[in-house]
Amino acid sequence: MAELEGPEFGKADFVLLDEVTMEQFLENLRLRFSQGRIYTYIGEVVVAVNPYQALALYGAPMVERYRGRELYERPPHLFALADAAYKAMKRRAKDTCIVISGESGAGKTEASKYIMQYIAAITNPSQRAEVESRFGKYMDINFDFKGDPTGGHIHNYLLEKLLLGAPQALLSSLHLCRDPRAYRYTREGAPACEEDAGGYRAVEEALGIIGFSPEEVGTLWRVLAAILLLGNIQFTVEGEVTTAEDTAVVEDMAAVTALAELTATAPGCLHQALLTRTVAAGGGELIEKGHSPREAAYARDACAKAIYERLFCWIVGRINASIAARGYDARLHGKSTVIGVLDIYGFEIFDTNSFEQFCINYCNEKLQQLFIELVLRQEQEEYQREGITWQSIEYFSNEPIVALVEQPHRGVLALLDEACLAAGTVTDPLFLASMDARLGHHPHYTSRKLCPTDKTMEFDRDFRIKHYAGDVTYSVEGFLDKNKDTLFQDFKRLFYNSTDPVLRAMWPDGEQSITEVTKRPLTAGTLFKNSMVALVENLASKEPYYVRCIKPNDHKSPTLFDAERCRHQVSYLGLLENVRVRRAGFAYRQPYHRFLLRYKMTCEYTWPNHLMASDREATQALLEQHGFQDDVAYGHTKVFIRTPRTLVCLEQARAQLIPIIVLLLQKVWDMRGAWRGALARRRCRHLRAAYAIMAFYKRQKVRAYLRELLRRFQAVRTLPDFGKSVEWPEPPAVLARWRARQIVKNIPPSAMGQLRAKVAAMEALGGLRRDWGCQRSWAQDYLSSPSENPGQALVFARRVQSLKDKVHFSSVLFSCHVRKINRFGKSRDRAILVTDQHLYKLDPRQQYRVMRALPLSSVTGLSVTSCGAQLVVFHTRGQEELAVCLHRTQPPGDNRVGELVGVLLEHCRATKRELQVRVSDRVQLSLGGRRRLLTVETRLDVPTPDFGKSRDGFVLYWPGK
């Protein structure tokens, strides 16, 4: 029960309504909105109304007010929900998520910002979360076992338009003008204003803070400009008489030249990709087909969408690489947990609803289905934990609606894909006819053909789905084209061959041979469905918390409450259904000790403290004294109250007694103050005496040491060797600890891990190897660095993230390009990735595809040479050993053998494993079941390190004298 709110503010929890009706729900919502109370609970769900004005609800004092408090101890607030999610994650070491939903303009993004601001404030006061969103997103915030944030990860689910307010000089270099109406893709947007320039500066500054290089930012602006110019390219045909099958030509070649400059591609290749497509027919045969103007326009738009999507995914990938948790080892730092924050688009019903609205509403159906399932599952699990009998709850299930959309072979998306893949000419009306024939019996589907009397739909155009939020009529016009959204392979090859390394990295699939016949790409609908299934699986694995955002009016007025507008949102958000589910059993539940802490003053047997055997017995005595024993149930750790009336009566009794108790405590406090002061002063005297004794003892030990030094060395000038033969006395421990503290305190905590690794490397290699890289800083994960791995760093980061999602390792210990040799004596360029679980051998030419995965626990030792060669041999237990030479380093010749040895030794020490390190110029290793000898030979005629065969095995040719 949220305190500090009187009846004039309405019910702080909709569960406490006298009757669960739409009228009472809206009236309570209206009353709280008019009183500035924009947040209301439904159990542990927060209903948030957009206030359309700045409120003093989010400052540092408010953060402290909610920090560590239970959900019901303070008035409803986003901070209370965020704190509950954080505490649940920290106490139970379980992943949690906060799902924020509502229609556009309801305040979802602001809610996500305040939630992350609160988490940042309570976990690290020096950090502030500031996340701006113009797209649907899911963000994970990673925490260590202490509850401190270690990193994050963002998933994007929808992209929207972006307008720039760049300086005029930059616009001129990008072949752009200031007016967005000059470009087809932004013509529907508003004219440029002063806010655009401020937004541009904020974005550019944010990119620099995150770690984008100037070259990467330049590529970002050039790609955005290329998208705008691409949309303006028009196609026509030569000659006066034209047909639909005539070959297209570009109207303005100057636009193609500018576009080629921005994308760093050859103008001729770009011109050919715009007008033709090359198809591999098998057997190495190629067929080149020219586009008609309509086909060329379709290919142009598909290309623009793909460029924008890949640009956005690249930006998100770079941000993820910047905020990802680094150096985290679950064995050292404890289990890593996650708080997920989902801010996604809401249900949409427009005058004309097309494929986009269909996908968005399907997304909301999936989330509503998950919402009801998880709420019911939470209720049932809590009842079972507490030993309360579970009663079946009747509720509206939207599972048939979800099945109508996504069911394999029978759902709308399956029929849409079938129409897109069918041979011959298939039109949107034919697709609608197919749905009428296959789905006509479904209770949630109808069309004008199935219901001829319904004149709100048009023949051969409209169909209607009965969603949980209401009936939505969709127009099939454009469904097929929007679902295909196919990008021709010619564009992929074109941009892969760009001389801009950043743009090239966005198109790794362009490396595919032109003669290779590939699978047909997935349709837009299938891709969207797959992303939604993955999102729902992700959310279902976490403990959920919910924020339901409501838009009070369409005029952004801080005082207007449009009842009909809100009624519609309450209906499609399923809020009444949520209240009914929450109240179906027991409307209120609380741990016994918390219940007594709040209401014990209302019973003579529990005030000020009870003498009973348990808190449960005390709670039972309190409720029986009030006559509520028939309205409650007693669980193992919580009391369950069935009706809100019981709680209201307890609150009223408590409110009457609080003023009396406050007066009593004030009098007692005055008397206790003097006694507490006397105790504190006595304790202070004792501490001062103890510290004085300790200080005297330390001074006495140091004086004794100094006197002994004077005694031994006072006559050294008279000795023949001037005191060289005099033995120094053993210094006291206090001086040794003092000297150690002076050295260690100047080392920052962030450098301690590297220092321990260097100490481990020094113990293993010191005196045995001439150079092991101790003088430089150790970066460890070199392949994720754009300076070390230009053009491929993002590709490598994506590979690492996919491995992390699959294997769930905690940290990357080392990564570098290498030259390796196999058992046949053939050498290849590869890369190695060492995590806290595996040693991976990767192929850089195939997007760092995993060639071999070796469990780190099977690595028993390392062999390195005493010379400068970067040779490392991994000795294993029961598996073929691996011999590599580290190369392609920046700067060239950078010695990283010691770094690899040190980080592996330190990891093994932390995990209590033994790792043998041998230094020898003749290394024995096992390849192909045979023992081989590997030696090093320095030669002047080899520019780069390479392996070769020798009489006894293999040899590494190392460049140099």
Residue pairs with C-beta under 8 A, 6 or more apart in sequence:
1 12
1 13
1 72
1 588
1 598
1 647
1 651
2 12
2 13
2 41
2 72
2 73
2 74
2 75
2 76
3 73
3 74
3 75
4 74
4 75
5 12
5 37
5 75
8 35
9 31
9 32
9 35
9 37
10 27
10 28
10 31
10 32
10 35
10 37
10 40
11 17
11 28
11 40
12 37
12 40
12 41
12 75
12 76
13 40
13 41
13 42
13 43
13 76
14 25
14 28
14 40
14 41
14 42
14 47
14 575
14 579
15 41
15 42
15 43
15 579
15 582
15 583
15 587
15 588
15 644
16 587
16 588
16 644
16 647
16 648
17 24
17 25
17 28
17 579
17 644
18 24
18 644
20 576
20 579
20 580
20 583
22 567
22 570
22 571
22 576
25 570
25 575
25 576
25 579
26 563
26 566
26 567
26 570
28 40
29 40
29 47
29 49
29 550
29 561
29 566
29 570
30 561
30 563
30 566
32 38
32 40
32 49
33 49
33 51
33 552
33 561
34 559
34 561
36 51
36 55
37 75
37 76
38 48
38 49
38 50
38 51
38 55
38 57
39 46
39 47
39 48
39 49
39 75
39 76
39 77
39 78
40 46
40 47
40 76
41 47
41 71
41 72
41 76
42 548
42 575
42 578
42 579
42 582
43 578
43 582
44 71
44 81
44 84
44 545
44 546
45 545
45 546
45 547
45 548
45 578
46 76
46 77
46 78
46 80
46 81
46 546
46 547
46 548
47 548
47 550
47 575
48 78
48 102
48 106
48 107
48 111
48 547
48 548
48 549
48 550
49 549
49 550
49 552
50 105
50 106
50 107
50 110
50 549
50 550
50 551
50 552
51 558
52 552
52 556
52 557
52 558
53 558
56 62
57 77
58 79
58 114
58 117
60 121
62 77
62 79
63 79
63 118
63 121
63 122
65 74
65 79
66 74
66 77
66 79
66 80
66 83
66 118
67 83
67 122
68 83
68 87
69 80
69 83
70 84
70 594
71 80
71 81
71 83
71 84
72 590
74 80
78 111
78 114
78 115
78 118
78 547
79 114
79 118
81 98
81 115
81 545
81 547
82 98
82 114
82 115
82 118
82 119
83 118
83 122
84 545
85 96
85 97
85 98
85 339
85 543
85 545
86 96
86 119
86 122
86 123
86 147
86 339
88 94
88 96
88 543
89 95
89 96
89 143
89 147
89 337
89 338
89 339
89 543
90 143
90 147
90 337
92 543
93 145
93 335
93 337
94 337
94 542
94 543
95 337
95 338
95 339
95 340
95 541
95 542
95 543
96 337
96 338
96 339
96 340
96 542
96 543
96 544
96 545
97 338
97 339
97 340
97 341
97 342
97 538
97 539
97 542
97 543
97 544
97 545
98 115
98 339
98 340
98 341
98 342
98 544
98 545
98 546
98 547
99 342
99 367
99 371
99 539
99 544
99 545
99 546
99 547
100 108
100 111
100 112
100 115
100 341
100 342
100 343
100 344
100 546
100 547
100 549
101 108
101 344
101 346
101 364
101 367
101 546
101 547
101 548
101 549
101 573
102 108
102 346
102 548
102 549
102 550
102 551
102 569
102 573
103 346
103 347
103 348
103 549
103 551
103 569
104 345
104 346
104 348
105 551
105 556
106 346
106 549
106 550
106 551
106 569
107 549
107 551
108 343
108 344
108 346
108 547
108 549
109 132
109 133
109 343
111 343
111 547
111 549
112 131
112 133
112 139
112 341
112 343
113 129
113 130
113 131
113 132
115 341
115 547
116 129
116 131
116 139
116 141
116 341
117 128
117 129
117 130
119 129
119 141
119 149
119 339
120 127
120 128
120 129
120 149
121 128
123 143
123 147
123 148
123 149
124 148
124 149
127 149
131 139
133 343
134 160
134 162
135 156
135 157
135 158
135 159
135 160
135 312
136 156
136 157
136 158
136 343
136 344
136 345
137 154
137 155
137 156
137 157
137 342
137 343
137 344
138 154
138 155
138 157
138 340
138 341
138 342
138 343
138 344
138 535
138 538
139 152
139 153
139 154
139 155
139 340
139 341
139 342
140 152
140 153
140 154
140 338
140 339
140 340
141 149
141 152
141 338
141 339
141 340
141 341
142 149
142 150
142 151
142 152
142 153
142 325
142 328
142 336
142 337
142 338
143 149
143 150
143 336
143 337
143 338
143 339
144 150
144 328
144 333
144 334
144 336
145 333
145 334
145 335
145 336
145 337
146 334
150 325
150 328
150 333
150 336
151 323
151 324
151 325
151 326
151 328
152 320
152 323
152 324
152 325
153 320
153 323
153 324
153 801
154 316
154 319
154 320
155 316
155 535
156 312
156 313
156 316
157 344
157 363
157 531
157 535
158 344
158 345
159 308
159 309
159 312
161 185
161 186
161 189
162 224
163 180
163 186
163 189
163 192
163 196
164 171
164 196
164 200
164 221
164 224
165 192
165 195
165 196
165 197
165 198
165 199
165 200
166 174
166 176
166 197
166 200
166 221
167 197
168 178
170 221
171 177
171 178
174 221
174 222
174 225
174 262
175 225
175 229
175 258
175 261
175 262
176 225
176 228
176 229
178 192
179 191
179 192
180 186
180 187
180 189
180 190
180 191
180 192
181 187
181 189
181 191
182 232
183 228
183 229
183 231
183 232
184 231
184 232
185 227
185 228
185 231
185 304
186 228
204 217
207 216
207 217
207 220
208 217
210 318
210 319
210 322
210 323
211 318
211 322
212 220
212 318
213 786
215 502
216 318
216 502
216 786
219 500
219 502
219 503
220 311
220 315
222 262
222 263
222 500
223 262
223 263
223 307
223 311
223 503
224 311
225 262
226 259
226 262
226 263
226 307
227 304
227 307
227 308
227 311
229 255
229 258
229 259
229 262
230 259
230 300
230 303
230 304
230 307
231 300
231 301
231 304
232 255
233 250
233 251
233 252
233 255
233 256
233 259
233 274
233 300
234 250
234 251
234 252
235 248
235 249
235 250
235 251
235 274
235 275
235 291
235 293
235 296
235 297
235 300
236 248
236 249
236 251
236 293
237 246
237 247
237 248
237 249
237 292
237 293
238 246
238 249
239 246
244 292
244 294
245 292
246 292
246 293
247 275
247 290
247 291
247 292
248 275
248 290
248 291
248 292
248 293
248 295
248 296
249 275
250 256
250 271
250 274
250 275
253 271
256 267
256 270
256 271
256 274
257 267
259 270
260 266
260 267
260 270
263 270
263 495
263 498
263 500
263 503
264 498
264 499
264 500
264 503
265 494
265 495
265 497
265 498
265 499
269 494
269 497
270 494
272 490
273 488
273 490
273 491
273 494
274 291
274 296
274 299
274 300
275 290
275 291
275 296
276 288
276 289
276 290
276 291
276 490
277 288
277 289
277 291
277 299
277 488
277 489
277 490
278 286
278 287
278 288
278 289
278 489
278 490
278 514
279 286
279 287
279 288
279 289
280 286
280 287
280 514
280 515
280 516
280 517
281 287
281 517
282 517
284 515
286 514
286 515
291 299
298 481
299 488
299 491
302 485
302 486
302 487
302 488
303 487
303 488
303 491
305 485
305 487
306 487
306 491
307 495
310 506
310 507
311 506
313 506
314 502
314 505
314 506
314 794
317 794
317 797
317 798
317 801
318 794
320 797
320 801
321 784
321 793
321 794
321 797
324 801
325 336
325 810
325 811
326 781
326 811
326 812
327 753
327 780
327 811
328 336
328 810
328 811
329 810
329 811
329 836
329 907
329 910
330 336
330 810
330 836
331 810
331 836
331 910
331 911
332 910
333 810
336 810
338 542
340 538
340 539
340 542
342 535
342 539
344 363
344 367
345 360
345 363
346 360
346 364
346 549
347 360
347 361
347 364
347 467
347 469
347 572
347 573
348 357
348 360
348 361
349 357
349 469
349 470
349 472
350 357
352 475
353 472
353 473
353 474
353 475
354 474
354 475
354 477
354 478
354 479
354 482
355 478
355 479
355 482
355 483
355 524
355 525
356 482
357 472
357 474
358 412
358 474
358 479
359 525
359 528
361 465
361 467
361 469
361 472
362 402
362 405
362 406
362 528
362 529
362 532
363 528
363 532
364 467
364 469
364 572
365 398
365 401
365 402
365 405
365 467
365 468
366 402
366 532
366 535
366 536
367 536
368 398
368 468
368 469
368 574
369 397
369 398
369 399
369 402
370 536
370 539
370 540
370 544
371 544
371 546
371 574
371 578
372 395
372 396
372 397
372 398
372 574
372 577
372 581
373 540
374 539
374 540
374 544
375 578
375 581
375 582
376 393
376 395
376 581
378 544
379 393
379 581
379 582
379 585
380 390
382 589
383 389
383 390
383 585
384 390
385 635
385 636
386 589
386 635
386 636
386 637
386 638
386 640
387 635
387 636
388 585
388 586
388 633
388 635
388 640
390 585
391 584
391 585
393 581
393 584
393 585
394 584
395 577
395 580
395 581
396 468
396 574
396 577
398 467
398 468
400 442
400 443
400 444
401 444
401 465
401 466
401 467
401 468
403 411
404 411
404 412
404 439
404 442
404 444
404 445
404 465
405 411
405 412
405 413
405 465
406 413
406 414
406 529
407 414
408 414
410 438
410 439
412 435
412 439
413 525
413 526
413 529
415 431
415 434
415 435
415 438
415 439
416 431
416 479
416 480
416 483
416 523
416 525
417 483
417 523
417 525
417 526
418 434
419 426
419 430
419 431
419 434
419 480
420 426
420 480
420 483
420 484
420 523
421 520
426 480
427 480
428 461
428 476
428 477
428 478
428 479
428 480
429 460
429 461
429 476
431 476
431 479
431 480
432 447
432 449
432 460
432 461
432 463
432 476
433 449
433 460
435 445
435 447
435 463
436 447
436 449
436 450
436 463
439 445
440 450
443 466
444 465
444 466
444 467
445 463
445 464
445 465
445 466
446 454
446 463
446 464
446 466
447 457
447 462
447 463
447 464
448 454
448 457
448 458
448 459
448 460
448 461
448 462
449 459
449 460
451 457
456 473
457 463
457 464
457 473
458 475
461 475
461 476
461 477
462 473
462 474
462 475
462 476
463 473
463 474
463 476
464 471
464 472
464 473
464 474
465 471
465 472
465 474
467 572
468 572
468 574
469 571
469 572
469 573
469 574
470 568
470 571
470 572
482 524
483 523
483 524
483 525
484 523
484 524
485 523
485 524
486 521
487 521
489 510
489 512
489 514
489 518
492 507
492 509
492 510
492 512
493 510
493 512
493 514
494 510
495 503
495 504
495 506
495 507
495 510
496 504
496 507
496 508
496 509
496 510
496 511
497 504
497 510
498 504
498 507
501 790
501 791
502 791
504 791
505 791
505 792
505 793
505 794
505 795
508 795
508 847
512 518
522 530
548 573
548 575
550 566
550 569
550 570
550 573
551 565
551 566
551 569
552 560
552 561
552 562
552 565
552 566
553 560
553 561
553 562
553 565
554 562
554 565
570 576
585 640
585 642
586 633
586 640
586 641
586 642
587 641
587 642
587 643
587 644
587 647
588 640
588 641
588 644
588 647
589 635
589 638
589 639
589 640
589 641
590 598
590 638
590 639
591 637
591 638
592 614
592 615
592 616
592 618
592 619
592 637
592 638
592 639
593 615
595 619
595 639
596 606
596 610
596 615
596 618
596 619
596 622
598 654
599 622
599 650
599 653
599 654
600 606
600 607
600 608
600 609
600 610
600 618
600 622
601 607
601 608
601 654
601 657
601 658
601 661
602 622
602 626
602 650
602 653
602 654
602 657
603 621
603 622
603 625
603 626
604 625
605 612
605 618
605 621
605 622
605 625
606 618
606 621
606 622
610 617
610 618
610 621
612 618
612 621
616 634
616 639
619 634
619 639
620 629
620 634
623 629
623 632
623 639
626 649
626 650
626 653
628 641
628 646
628 649
628 650
631 641
631 642
631 643
631 646
632 639
632 640
632 641
632 642
632 646
633 639
633 640
633 642
634 640
641 647
698 734
701 732
701 734
702 732
702 734
702 735
704 732
705 729
705 731
705 732
705 735
708 729
709 728
709 729
712 726
712 727
712 728
712 729
713 723
713 726
716 722
716 723
716 726
717 723
719 725
719 726
747 755
753 906
754 777
754 778
756 906
757 778
757 899
757 902
757 903
757 905
757 906
758 774
758 778
758 898
758 902
759 902
760 901
760 902
760 905
760 906
760 909
761 772
761 774
761 898
761 899
761 901
761 902
761 905
762 772
762 774
763 905
764 901
764 902
764 905
764 917
764 919
765 772
765 864
765 898
765 901
765 917
765 919
768 866
768 919
769 864
769 865
769 866
769 867
769 897
769 898
769 919
770 866
770 867
770 868
771 868
771 895
771 898
772 895
772 897
772 898
772 899
772 901
773 894
773 895
773 896
773 897
773 898
773 899
774 898
776 894
778 899
778 902
778 903
779 785
779 788
780 812
780 813
780 814
780 815
780 899
780 903
781 812
781 814
781 815
782 788
782 789
782 814
782 815
782 816
782 889
782 890
782 896
783 789
783 792
783 793
783 796
783 815
783 816
783 817
783 831
783 833
783 848
784 793
784 796
784 797
784 800
784 812
784 815
785 793
786 793
787 890
788 889
788 890
789 796
789 817
792 844
792 848
795 847
795 848
796 815
796 831
796 848
798 847
799 842
799 847
799 848
799 849
799 850
800 812
800 833
803 809
803 833
803 835
803 840
803 850
807 835
807 837
807 838
809 835
809 836
809 837
809 838
810 835
810 836
811 835
811 836
812 833
812 834
812 835
813 834
813 835
813 836
813 903
813 904
813 907
814 832
814 833
814 834
814 899
814 900
814 903
814 904
815 831
815 832
815 833
815 834
816 831
816 832
816 886
816 889
816 896
816 900
817 829
817 830
817 831
817 844
817 886
817 887
817 888
817 889
818 829
818 830
818 831
818 832
818 884
818 885
818 886
818 887
819 827
819 828
819 829
819 830
819 884
819 885
819 887
819 944
819 945
819 946
819 947
820 827
820 828
820 830
820 841
820 882
820 883
820 884
820 885
820 947
821 827
821 883
821 947
821 954
822 828
822 927
823 880
823 927
823 928
823 930
824 928
825 947
825 948
825 949
825 954
827 946
827 947
827 948
829 844
829 845
829 888
830 841
830 842
830 843
830 844
830 851
830 884
831 841
831 842
831 843
831 844
831 848
832 839
832 840
832 841
832 842
832 884
833 839
833 840
833 842
833 848
834 840
834 856
834 900
834 903
834 904
835 856
836 856
836 907
837 855
837 856
838 853
838 854
838 855
838 856
839 853
839 854
839 855
839 856
839 859
839 874
839 882
840 850
840 852
840 853
840 854
841 850
841 851
841 852
841 853
841 854
841 882
842 848
842 849
842 850
842 851
843 849
843 851
852 882
854 874
854 876
854 879
854 882
856 907
857 913
858 876
858 877
858 878
858 879
859 874
859 875
859 876
859 877
859 904
859 915
860 875
860 876
860 877
860 915
860 916
861 875
861 915
861 916
861 917
861 918
862 872
862 873
862 874
862 875
862 900
862 901
862 904
862 915
862 916
862 917
862 918
863 872
863 873
863 875
863 917
863 918
863 919
863 920
863 923
863 925
864 871
864 872
864 873
864 897
864 901
864 917
864 918
864 919
865 871
865 919
865 920
865 921
865 923
865 936
866 919
866 920
866 921
867 921
867 936
867 938
867 958
868 895
868 958
868 960
869 885
869 936
869 938
869 945
869 956
869 958
870 885
870 886
870 887
870 895
870 896
870 897
870 945
871 883
871 884
871 885
871 897
871 923
871 934
871 936
871 956
872 883
872 884
872 885
872 886
872 897
872 900
872 901
873 881
873 882
873 883
873 884
873 923
873 925
873 934
874 881
874 882
874 883
874 884
875 881
875 916
875 925
876 882
880 926
880 927
880 928
881 925
881 926
881 927
883 923
883 925
883 927
883 934
883 947
883 954
885 945
885 947
885 956
886 896
886 897
886 900
887 944
887 945
889 896
901 917
904 915
905 915
905 917
908 914
908 915
921 935
921 936
922 933
922 934
922 935
923 933
923 934
923 935
924 931
924 932
924 933
924 934
925 931
925 932
925 934
926 932
932 952
932 953
932 954
933 950
933 952
933 953
933 954
934 953
934 954
934 955
934 956
935 950
935 952
935 953
935 954
935 955
935 956
936 955
936 956
936 958
937 955
937 956
937 957
937 958
938 957
938 958
938 959
938 960
938 961
939 957
939 958
939 959
939 960
940 959
940 960
940 961
942 957
942 958
942 959
943 959
944 959
945 956
945 957
945 958
945 959
946 956
946 957
947 954
947 955
947 956
947 957
948 954
948 955
948 957
949 955
